Structure formats: C-alpha cells, structure tokens
Amino acid sequence: MNHATIIGVGLGAVLMSSLVGTPLAVADTQVKPASISWQRCPEYSDDELRSRGLKEEQFAKFRQLLGRTQCGTLLVPLDYSAPSGAQITIALTRLKATDQKRRIGSLAFNPGGPGGSGYLMPIELVTKGVPLDERYDLIGFDPRGVGRSTKTACTLNPGRTRPGPVTEEQARMLYDDTAAKNRACAQSNPAFLGQLTAANVARDIDRIRAALSEPKISFYGISWGTWLGTLLRSLHGDKVHRMWLDSVAPPERGRDHAAELRARAADRGFRRMAAWIAERDDTYGLGTSRKQVVSTLTAMRKSFDAEPLTFTDPGITVDGGGIAQAAGRSSASWPDVAQAFKELVDAKGPAAPPAVRRVFGGGSSGGGSDRTANLAYICNEDSGSRAFGPAWKAYQQNLERYPVTGRSGTYVPPCAGWPLPVDETPLKRGGGSLMLSGHRYETLAPYEGTLAMHEAIGGTLVSIDDDVHGSAARVAGCITKIVSYFETGRRTSTCPGSPLPS
C-alpha cells in the first residue's frame, strides 16, 4: 500500500504519518494555480468488476470506456481557512465527451455514503446505460478521506447486543463502547478528520472546476451527494451550471430528526409491503388483508425476539431485529422477504430454508463507503443530541408506535463521544439550474426531506412514484429525462420509478 502525507507549503513537513492513499508531491514555496497531474488509469480484474455490481456482458463496455478515461490527482488545501498551508490529494477521473464540437462542459458525480467512492461512477453509469458522455466530460472523484484520495483509518469494530430484545442495560453498554471508540478515532488524527465536511468537498469540487479551466461545472448527486450538491450551490452558486439531486437529504442536519423521518417512512413502507403480500395470500399465506399481514408479522417479530432461532447451517440467528430489518426493505426485495417470512412460520433448523438464507444471510456486493470517512462526515455535521437518554426514549417510543419496523431503529446515537466541532455552513438560494427528485415511499431519504429541501433552496421538484433509493439513473424513462435536462436544460416534474414486483 502506498503512503500519502499532508504537505505544508513552504516547509514540506510531514504533518500526519498515519495517512494512507495516493502519494503527494512536495509543494513549492509559492502558491501556484492548481493543476491536475494526469496519469494512466489502473486496471480492474473481472472479480473487481463483479464486486462493483457489473455483469459479465458489461465488462467489455467498461474497459472500452476506461480506455477513454484519464485518471489524475489534484492538490487542495487541507484547511480552506489556511489555503497556503497543508495540502492533500484528491483523486479524479475524466471521461471525455465523444462529441467535442458540441461539448457543453464538465459534469461531476457523487454516489453518497458519505464516504462513497465516485472515482469510477461516470464509467459505471455509462456502462449501465446512462449516455451522458456525448456532450459532457464526465468527472469522477474520491472525496477527501475516501478511496484513492488522501485518507486515514480508525479501528471501528461495532459492538453488538446479544439476540433478542434490547435492554436498557445492554443499550447503555453499547453506547459507552461507541463513545469510547468514536473519541479514540477522532483523537487519532483530529487535524485531518476535522476537515472531512461536505462544505470542504464542495470547495474541492470548485478547485477541480478551476483546474479543468471550466467557467462553470454541472453536478449529479445521490443521497449524501445531494447534501454535497446543495453546499456546492450555496458556496459557489455562480460557478454551477446544471444540477440534479436524487433521493434528497433534508436541510436539517440533526441525525435525530433524520431518524424520526426514517422511522415513519419505514413503517409506511412496511404497510405497503403488507398490502402487497395480502394480495398474494395464495402464495405466502400470511393474511388476506393488510391488517392481517401486519398482525401476523407483529406477532412474528415478538416471537422471534422472545425465542431467537439459530440455523447452524450456514450460521444465522434470526431475532426480532432481523424481522424488523427485513420488513423495512424496498419493494425490489418483497418477493424474497415474503417467502422468507413464510418459511419462518414453521422453520426449525438446523439448515436455513433458501429464502431465509438470502434475506438474513448477510453479505453485500459493491464498493460501499469508507467507514472512517463515513463516521467523520456524519459527525462533523451532526447538530443533534449525542446523549444516551433521548436516543433510548425515542427508540422506546418508535417501538410502541411501529411494533414491527421500530425494532430496527437506532438506540445509540452514531456520533456518541465524537469530540470535534460541528460545521454549520448555511444553505443559500441561487446558483445554476436545479432539479430535486424525491421518491414518495422511500425510507433512506424520505420524501418529506425532499419537500423540505425544495422549500429551503428552491429548484424544480421531481416526484418519483417508488421506494427505491437513487433509482432515477436506473429507470429508462427517467434516464431519458436526466440526459435531456443536462443537454438542453429542459425540466420535468415527474419521472417514472421502479415498478412493483409482480
């Protein structure tokens, strides 16, 4: 693994030896205009492409696009209040427009997380059928603290409670463990971790724009990437051309507020699932009405908390928390989830039934998020309570209000013990053209958050009739509207969503 350092301009001093990532060049004694160091792009094995969710028939297209892509690094200030001080590296890619004569500009991407890598996002989107590379140079990048950019790492092994209902004593022990690990993480590298904020990433994007010699830059962001987009527009609105934000984060930055929105949305989604299951009682046998299915699964959640069931093959324990998490899944998973619930009615073990294996077996594919960066970005902007009492009280209230999905709610604030200051960069109206797409039934980014953000910063509201996080760039009819917007500026108020399973 290569080792990256933070460079003090004029001193060349290594300030943090614990950083890992892309090597940095020593800066000159005078601050010069930023320039990108372009180099050959890395190669990716078939296994790496599979891990990123690509199908084998897409490998050739991915590699053909990779052959057209430039990879580079850019030095940016660690702390923008001291722009001539320590510098860090941002890793980026550029997939050049195929029609250079009609080229509009550059379009940057962020997949969310926070802590998600956007380095390959342009190539992956085009590979999967989002043809934005005709008239735009597409810019992928790893935010500071992520992937190939300058980063650091903490040991963050999350504590766990034993299967079954969570007691206050267990929750307090987990809280204390979380707070201790968060403090140790923040104190391991405060000068760097304290600068992991969406506002600083927005400033980094503007540095990328300047290094590309673009008067303005366009942006497409998903999930946390929508918060990043709003700050880019707030800080550098005069440098933004067109922006589309999908699965929009709410303007309030307290995690307790977001948790409340998600708890309500999870129950709403579960009741939609229950109605869908009831329409297929001949298949699943869990009830002929939504009310009956809700009653069946409420009883199942309580039963599996009282007596968790362990399948020694392949080593799965299902308790009420597992039932709650499955009940909160989006519609794409409903057939598997409903079949797993059916199998659990009479399951005994030791071997887990097929759908139970798929739903409760764990494991995931894809790039995921950098865990240390994820924690720092969240906690450096979390203005909510970090105390145990309010979180435990909210958990108990949600469990009473939402007896199935409430069981999967958080009872420990994720930022307990995090000691670094909270960034409170205000949102502003103004800037370039803006589209905000919200999903009416989504849980991760509830529709209410999109409405609140629209009220706060304006733009055009796009309503999508599904529950799938970030589906706008995955549904053909919506892809067409996204491409049309970026190429022509043409706005829309609706987009087709992912259909319900049959």
C-alpha positions as CSV (number, residue, x, y, z in Angstrom):
1,M,0.0,0.0,0.0
2,N,1.3,3.5,-0.9
3,H,1.6,6.1,1.9
4,A,0.3,9.6,1.4
5,T,1.3,12.6,3.5
6,I,0.0,16.0,4.1
7,I,2.4,18.6,2.8
8,G,3.0,22.0,4.4
9,V,3.5,24.5,1.6
10,G,7.0,26.2,2.0
11,L,8.0,23.7,4.7
12,G,7.5,20.3,3.1
13,A,6.9,19.0,6.5
14,V,5.0,15.7,7.1
15,L,2.2,16.6,9.5
16,M,0.4,13.3,9.7
17,S,2.2,10.0,9.3
18,S,-1.0,7.9,9.7
19,L,-2.5,8.9,6.3
20,V,-2.7,6.3,3.6
21,G,-3.6,6.7,-0.1
22,T,-2.1,8.4,-3.1
23,P,1.4,9.9,-2.8
24,L,1.6,13.7,-2.7
25,A,4.2,15.9,-4.5
26,V,6.1,18.4,-2.4
27,A,4.5,21.9,-2.9
28,D,6.6,24.9,-3.9
29,T,7.2,27.8,-1.5
30,Q,4.8,29.9,-3.6
31,V,1.1,29.1,-4.0
32,K,0.5,28.3,-7.7
33,P,-2.7,27.8,-9.6
34,A,-3.8,24.2,-9.1
35,S,-3.1,21.8,-11.9
36,I,-4.1,18.2,-12.4
37,S,-1.4,15.5,-12.7
38,W,-2.8,13.1,-15.3
39,Q,-1.6,9.5,-15.4
40,R,-2.5,6.1,-16.7
41,C,-5.6,4.6,-15.1
42,P,-5.5,1.5,-13.0
43,E,-6.7,-1.8,-14.4
44,Y,-9.5,-3.8,-12.9
45,S,-9.9,-7.6,-12.7
46,D,-13.1,-9.4,-13.5
47,D,-13.6,-10.1,-9.8
48,E,-13.3,-6.4,-9.0
49,L,-15.9,-5.5,-11.7
50,R,-18.3,-8.2,-10.3
51,S,-17.8,-6.7,-6.8
52,R,-19.0,-3.4,-8.2
53,G,-22.2,-4.9,-9.4
54,L,-21.3,-5.2,-13.1
55,K,-22.5,-8.2,-15.2
56,E,-20.1,-10.1,-17.3
57,E,-21.7,-8.8,-20.5
58,Q,-20.8,-5.3,-19.4
59,F,-17.1,-5.9,-18.8
60,A,-16.1,-5.1,-22.4
61,K,-18.0,-1.8,-22.4
62,F,-16.5,-0.9,-19.0
63,R,-13.0,-1.5,-20.3
64,Q,-13.6,0.3,-23.5
65,L,-14.7,3.4,-21.5
66,L,-11.8,3.0,-19.2
67,G,-9.5,3.2,-22.2
68,R,-11.0,6.6,-23.0
69,T,-10.6,7.8,-19.4
70,Q,-7.9,10.0,-17.9
71,C,-7.0,9.5,-14.2
72,G,-5.4,12.2,-12.2
73,T,-4.6,13.8,-8.8
74,L,-5.0,17.4,-7.6
75,L,-3.6,19.1,-4.6
76,V,-6.1,21.1,-2.5
77,P,-5.8,22.8,0.9
78,L,-6.5,20.5,3.9
79,D,-8.0,23.6,5.7
80,Y,-9.5,26.2,3.4
81,S,-9.1,28.8,6.2
82,A,-5.4,28.3,5.6
83,P,-5.2,27.8,1.8
84,S,-1.4,28.2,1.7
85,G,-0.9,25.6,4.4
86,A,-1.0,21.8,4.4
87,Q,-2.2,20.2,1.1
88,I,-3.9,16.9,0.4
89,T,-4.6,14.9,-2.7
90,I,-7.9,14.4,-4.5
91,A,-8.0,11.5,-7.0
92,L,-10.2,12.1,-10.0
93,T,-11.1,10.7,-13.4
94,R,-12.3,12.4,-16.7
95,L,-14.3,10.5,-19.3
96,K,-14.1,13.0,-22.3
97,A,-17.2,13.8,-24.3
98,T,-17.5,11.9,-27.6
99,D,-18.8,15.0,-29.4
100,Q,-16.2,17.6,-28.6
101,K,-17.6,20.1,-31.2
102,R,-20.9,20.2,-29.3
103,R,-19.4,19.8,-25.9
104,I,-21.3,21.6,-23.1
105,G,-18.8,21.3,-20.2
106,S,-17.9,19.1,-17.3
107,L,-20.3,17.1,-15.2
108,A,-19.2,15.8,-11.7
109,F,-20.7,13.0,-9.8
110,N,-21.1,11.8,-6.2
111,P,-22.8,8.5,-5.1
112,G,-23.4,9.4,-1.5
113,G,-22.4,7.5,1.6
114,P,-21.0,9.7,2.9
115,G,-17.7,8.1,2.2
116,G,-18.7,6.5,-1.1
117,S,-16.2,6.5,-3.9
118,G,-17.1,8.3,-7.1
119,Y,-13.9,7.6,-8.9
120,L,-15.5,5.1,-11.4
121,M,-19.0,6.5,-11.2
122,P,-19.0,8.1,-14.7
123,I,-17.8,4.9,-16.3
124,E,-20.2,2.7,-14.4
125,L,-23.2,4.9,-15.3
126,V,-22.4,5.0,-19.0
127,T,-21.8,1.2,-18.9
128,K,-25.2,0.7,-17.4
129,G,-27.0,2.8,-20.0
130,V,-26.8,6.5,-18.9
131,P,-25.4,8.2,-22.0
132,L,-24.2,11.5,-20.6
133,D,-20.8,11.2,-22.2
134,E,-21.8,12.6,-25.6
135,R,-21.7,16.3,-24.8
136,Y,-20.1,16.3,-21.3
137,D,-16.7,15.4,-20.0
138,L,-17.7,13.3,-17.0
139,I,-15.8,13.8,-13.8
140,G,-15.5,11.1,-11.1
141,F,-13.6,11.7,-7.9
142,D,-12.9,10.3,-4.5
143,P,-13.8,12.8,-1.8
144,R,-11.1,13.6,0.7
145,G,-10.8,10.7,3.1
146,V,-12.0,8.2,0.6
147,G,-10.6,5.6,-1.8
148,R,-7.5,6.9,-3.7
149,S,-7.6,10.4,-2.2
150,T,-5.7,11.2,1.0
151,K,-7.2,9.2,3.8
152,T,-6.8,7.9,7.3
153,A,-8.3,4.9,9.1
154,C,-9.5,4.1,12.6
155,T,-10.4,0.8,14.2
156,L,-14.1,0.8,14.3
157,N,-15.4,-2.6,15.2
158,P,-19.0,-2.0,16.2
159,G,-20.2,-3.5,19.4
160,R,-23.3,-5.8,19.4
161,T,-26.0,-6.8,21.7
162,R,-27.0,-10.5,22.1
163,P,-30.0,-11.7,20.0
164,G,-33.4,-10.9,21.4
165,P,-35.0,-7.7,22.8
166,V,-32.6,-4.9,23.7
167,T,-32.5,-4.0,27.3
168,E,-31.6,-0.5,28.6
169,E,-28.5,-2.0,30.3
170,Q,-27.3,-3.5,27.0
171,A,-28.0,-0.3,25.2
172,R,-26.0,1.7,27.7
173,M,-23.1,-0.6,27.4
174,L,-23.2,-0.3,23.6
175,Y,-23.4,3.5,24.0
176,D,-20.3,3.6,26.2
177,D,-18.4,1.4,23.8
178,T,-19.4,3.5,20.8
179,A,-18.5,6.8,22.6
180,A,-15.1,5.4,23.5
181,K,-14.3,4.2,20.0
182,N,-15.5,7.5,18.5
183,R,-13.4,9.6,20.8
184,A,-10.3,7.4,20.1
185,C,-10.9,7.7,16.3
186,A,-11.3,11.5,16.3
187,Q,-8.3,11.9,18.6
188,S,-6.1,9.7,16.4
189,N,-5.9,12.4,13.6
190,P,-8.1,15.4,14.5
191,A,-6.4,17.8,12.1
192,F,-7.4,15.7,9.2
193,L,-10.6,14.1,10.4
194,G,-12.0,17.5,11.4
195,Q,-11.7,18.7,7.8
196,L,-14.0,16.0,6.4
197,T,-17.1,18.0,5.8
198,A,-19.4,18.4,2.8
199,A,-18.5,22.1,2.6
200,N,-14.9,21.2,2.1
201,V,-15.7,18.6,-0.5
202,A,-17.8,21.3,-2.3
203,R,-14.7,23.6,-2.2
204,D,-12.6,20.7,-3.6
205,I,-15.1,20.4,-6.5
206,D,-14.7,24.1,-7.2
207,R,-10.9,23.5,-7.3
208,I,-11.4,20.7,-9.7
209,R,-13.6,23.0,-11.9
210,A,-10.8,25.7,-11.9
211,A,-8.1,23.1,-12.7
212,L,-10.2,22.0,-15.7
213,S,-10.4,25.6,-16.8
214,E,-14.2,25.4,-16.8
215,P,-16.1,28.7,-16.0
216,K,-18.9,26.5,-14.5
217,I,-19.4,22.9,-13.6
218,S,-22.5,20.7,-13.5
219,F,-23.3,18.1,-10.9
220,Y,-25.3,14.9,-10.3
221,G,-25.5,13.6,-6.7
222,I,-27.4,10.8,-4.9
223,S,-28.3,10.6,-1.2
224,W,-25.5,12.3,0.8
225,G,-24.3,13.6,-2.5
226,T,-27.4,15.7,-2.6
227,W,-26.3,17.5,0.6
228,L,-22.9,18.0,-1.1
229,G,-24.7,19.5,-4.1
230,T,-26.7,21.9,-2.0
231,L,-23.5,23.1,-0.4
232,L,-21.7,23.4,-3.7
233,R,-24.5,25.6,-4.9
234,S,-24.5,27.6,-1.6
235,L,-20.8,28.2,-1.6
236,H,-20.1,28.5,-5.3
237,G,-23.5,29.1,-6.9
238,D,-22.1,31.4,-9.6
239,K,-19.9,28.5,-10.8
240,V,-22.7,25.9,-11.1
241,H,-24.3,25.3,-14.4
242,R,-26.9,22.4,-14.0
243,M,-27.5,20.2,-11.1
244,W,-29.7,17.1,-10.5
245,L,-30.0,15.7,-7.0
246,D,-31.8,12.3,-6.4
247,S,-33.0,10.9,-3.1
248,V,-32.6,14.3,-1.4
249,A,-31.3,14.7,2.1
250,P,-33.4,17.1,4.4
251,P,-32.0,20.5,5.2
252,E,-31.9,19.9,9.0
253,R,-28.6,18.3,9.9
254,G,-29.5,16.7,13.2
255,R,-29.4,12.9,13.0
256,D,-32.2,12.6,15.5
257,H,-34.5,14.5,13.1
258,A,-33.4,12.2,10.2
259,A,-34.0,9.1,12.4
260,E,-37.6,10.3,13.1
261,L,-38.3,10.8,9.4
262,R,-36.9,7.3,8.6
263,A,-38.8,5.6,11.3
264,R,-42.1,7.0,10.0
265,A,-41.1,6.1,6.4
266,A,-40.1,2.6,7.3
267,D,-43.5,1.9,8.8
268,R,-45.2,3.4,5.8
269,G,-43.1,1.2,3.5
270,F,-43.8,-1.9,5.6
271,R,-47.6,-1.3,5.4
272,R,-47.3,-1.1,1.6
273,M,-45.4,-4.4,1.7
274,A,-48.1,-5.9,3.9
275,A,-50.8,-4.9,1.3
276,W,-48.8,-6.4,-1.5
277,I,-48.3,-9.7,0.5
278,A,-52.1,-9.8,1.3
279,E,-52.9,-9.7,-2.4
280,R,-50.8,-12.9,-2.8
281,D,-52.1,-14.9,0.1
282,D,-52.3,-18.0,-2.1
283,T,-48.5,-17.8,-2.4
284,Y,-47.5,-16.7,1.1
285,G,-50.3,-17.5,3.4
286,L,-49.6,-14.6,5.8
287,G,-53.1,-13.0,5.6
288,T,-55.7,-11.9,3.2
289,S,-55.7,-8.2,4.2
290,R,-53.1,-5.7,5.1
291,K,-54.3,-5.7,8.6
292,Q,-54.0,-9.4,8.9
293,V,-50.5,-9.4,7.5
294,V,-49.4,-6.6,9.8
295,S,-50.8,-8.6,12.7
296,T,-49.0,-11.8,11.6
297,L,-45.7,-10.1,11.3
298,T,-46.1,-8.2,14.5
299,A,-46.6,-11.5,16.3
300,M,-43.6,-13.0,14.4
301,R,-41.4,-10.1,15.4
302,K,-42.3,-10.5,19.1
303,S,-42.0,-14.3,18.9
304,F,-38.5,-14.3,17.4
305,D,-37.4,-11.7,20.0
306,A,-38.6,-13.9,22.8
307,E,-37.0,-17.0,21.2
308,P,-34.4,-16.3,18.5
309,L,-33.9,-19.1,16.1
310,T,-30.3,-20.2,15.1
311,F,-29.6,-22.0,11.9
312,T,-26.3,-23.7,12.3
313,D,-26.2,-24.2,8.5
314,P,-24.9,-21.6,7.5
315,G,-24.7,-19.9,10.9
316,I,-27.6,-17.4,11.0
317,T,-29.6,-16.3,14.0
318,V,-33.0,-14.6,13.4
319,D,-34.4,-12.4,16.1
320,G,-37.0,-9.6,16.2
321,G,-34.4,-7.2,14.9
322,G,-33.8,-9.3,11.8
323,I,-37.6,-9.5,11.2
324,A,-37.8,-5.7,11.5
325,Q,-35.0,-5.1,9.1
326,A,-36.5,-7.4,6.5
327,A,-39.8,-5.7,6.9
328,G,-38.3,-2.4,6.1
329,R,-36.8,-3.4,2.8
330,S,-37.7,-1.7,-0.5
331,S,-40.1,-3.3,-3.0
332,A,-37.4,-5.0,-5.1
333,S,-36.9,-7.4,-2.2
334,W,-40.5,-8.1,-1.4
335,P,-40.8,-11.5,-3.1
336,D,-37.8,-12.8,-1.3
337,V,-38.8,-11.2,2.0
338,A,-42.3,-12.6,1.9
339,Q,-41.0,-16.0,1.0
340,A,-38.6,-15.9,3.9
341,F,-41.4,-14.9,6.3
342,K,-43.5,-17.8,5.0
343,E,-40.5,-20.2,5.6
344,L,-40.0,-18.9,9.2
345,V,-43.6,-19.8,10.2
346,D,-42.6,-23.5,10.5
347,A,-38.8,-23.3,10.4
348,K,-36.9,-25.4,12.9
349,G,-33.3,-25.7,11.7
350,P,-30.5,-26.7,11.7
351,A,-30.5,-25.8,7.9
352,A,-31.9,-22.4,6.9
353,P,-34.5,-22.5,4.2
354,P,-33.5,-20.9,0.8
355,A,-35.2,-17.5,1.1
356,V,-34.1,-17.2,4.8
357,R,-30.5,-17.7,3.6
358,R,-30.9,-15.0,1.0
359,V,-32.7,-12.4,3.3
360,F,-30.9,-13.0,6.6
361,G,-27.6,-14.4,5.5
362,G,-25.8,-11.0,5.2
363,G,-23.1,-10.2,2.8
364,S,-23.2,-7.5,0.1
365,S,-21.6,-6.5,-3.1
366,G,-20.5,-3.2,-4.4
367,G,-18.0,-0.6,-3.4
368,G,-19.7,0.6,-0.2
369,S,-18.4,3.5,1.9
370,D,-15.2,4.2,3.7
371,R,-16.2,3.6,7.3
372,T,-13.8,6.1,8.9
373,A,-14.8,8.9,6.4
374,N,-18.5,7.9,6.8
375,L,-18.2,8.5,10.6
376,A,-16.3,11.8,10.3
377,Y,-18.6,13.3,7.6
378,I,-21.7,12.4,9.6
379,C,-20.4,13.5,13.0
380,N,-18.7,16.7,11.8
381,E,-22.1,17.9,10.6
382,D,-24.5,16.3,13.2
383,S,-26.1,19.0,15.2
384,G,-28.4,16.6,17.0
385,S,-28.2,15.2,20.5
386,R,-25.4,12.7,21.3
387,A,-26.7,11.8,24.7
388,F,-28.0,8.3,25.6
389,G,-31.3,9.3,27.3
390,P,-33.0,11.0,24.3
391,A,-32.0,8.2,21.9
392,W,-33.2,5.5,24.2
393,K,-36.5,7.3,24.8
394,A,-37.0,7.8,21.0
395,Y,-36.3,4.1,20.4
396,Q,-38.9,3.1,23.0
397,Q,-41.5,5.4,21.5
398,N,-40.9,4.2,18.0
399,L,-41.1,0.6,19.1
400,E,-44.6,1.4,20.6
401,R,-45.7,3.3,17.5
402,Y,-44.2,0.9,14.9
403,P,-44.1,-2.5,16.6
404,V,-42.5,-4.2,13.6
405,T,-40.1,-1.8,12.0
406,G,-39.5,0.2,15.1
407,R,-37.4,-2.7,16.5
408,S,-34.7,-2.0,13.9
409,G,-34.3,1.7,14.9
410,T,-31.2,3.1,16.5
411,Y,-30.9,3.4,20.3
412,V,-27.4,4.6,20.3
413,P,-26.5,8.0,18.6
414,P,-23.9,7.2,16.0
415,C,-21.9,10.2,17.0
416,A,-21.8,9.5,20.7
417,G,-18.5,10.7,22.1
418,W,-17.3,12.4,18.9
419,P,-15.4,15.5,20.2
420,L,-14.7,17.5,17.1
421,P,-16.6,20.8,16.3
422,V,-19.7,20.7,14.2
423,D,-19.6,22.5,10.8
424,E,-22.7,24.6,10.2
425,T,-22.3,26.0,6.7
426,P,-25.7,27.6,5.9
427,L,-27.7,26.8,2.8
428,K,-28.4,29.6,0.3
429,R,-30.7,30.0,-2.6
430,G,-29.4,31.0,-6.0
431,G,-26.9,29.5,-8.4
432,G,-27.5,27.4,-11.5
433,S,-30.4,25.4,-12.6
434,L,-31.5,22.8,-10.1
435,M,-33.6,19.6,-10.1
436,L,-34.6,17.7,-6.9
437,S,-36.0,14.2,-7.3
438,G,-37.7,12.6,-4.3
439,H,-39.2,9.1,-4.0
440,R,-42.7,9.1,-2.5
441,Y,-42.3,5.9,-0.5
442,E,-38.6,5.8,0.2
443,T,-37.1,5.1,3.7
444,L,-33.4,6.1,3.4
445,A,-34.2,9.6,2.1
446,P,-37.9,10.1,3.0
447,Y,-40.0,12.2,0.6
448,E,-40.7,14.7,3.4
449,G,-37.0,15.6,3.3
450,T,-37.1,16.4,-0.4
451,L,-40.1,18.7,0.2
452,A,-38.3,20.4,3.0
453,M,-35.1,20.9,0.9
454,H,-37.2,22.2,-2.0
455,E,-38.7,24.7,0.3
456,A,-35.3,25.8,1.6
457,I,-33.4,26.2,-1.6
458,G,-35.9,26.2,-4.5
459,G,-35.3,24.4,-7.8
460,T,-37.7,22.1,-9.6
461,L,-39.3,19.3,-7.7
462,V,-39.5,15.9,-9.4
463,S,-41.7,13.3,-7.8
464,I,-41.0,9.6,-8.4
465,D,-43.6,7.0,-7.5
466,D,-41.4,4.3,-6.0
467,D,-39.5,3.4,-2.8
468,V,-36.1,2.7,-4.4
469,H,-33.1,4.8,-3.2
470,G,-31.4,6.6,-6.1
471,S,-33.5,4.9,-8.8
472,A,-33.6,7.9,-11.1
473,A,-30.5,6.9,-13.1
474,R,-31.6,3.2,-13.2
475,V,-35.0,3.5,-14.9
476,A,-35.0,4.0,-18.7
477,G,-37.8,6.7,-18.8
478,C,-36.1,8.7,-16.1
479,I,-32.7,8.4,-17.6
480,T,-34.0,9.9,-20.8
481,K,-35.3,12.9,-18.8
482,I,-32.0,13.3,-16.9
483,V,-29.9,13.3,-20.2
484,S,-32.4,15.7,-21.8
485,Y,-32.1,18.1,-18.8
486,F,-28.3,18.2,-18.8
487,E,-28.1,18.6,-22.6
488,T,-30.9,21.1,-23.1
489,G,-31.9,22.4,-19.6
490,R,-35.4,21.0,-20.2
491,R,-37.1,20.4,-16.8
492,T,-39.7,17.9,-15.7
493,S,-41.9,17.5,-12.7
494,T,-42.3,13.7,-12.8
495,C,-40.1,10.7,-13.6
496,P,-41.1,7.0,-13.9
497,G,-39.9,4.9,-11.0
498,S,-39.0,1.3,-10.4
499,P,-42.2,-0.8,-10.9
500,L,-43.5,-3.0,-8.1
501,P,-42.7,-6.7,-8.4
502,S,-45.4,-8.9,-10.0
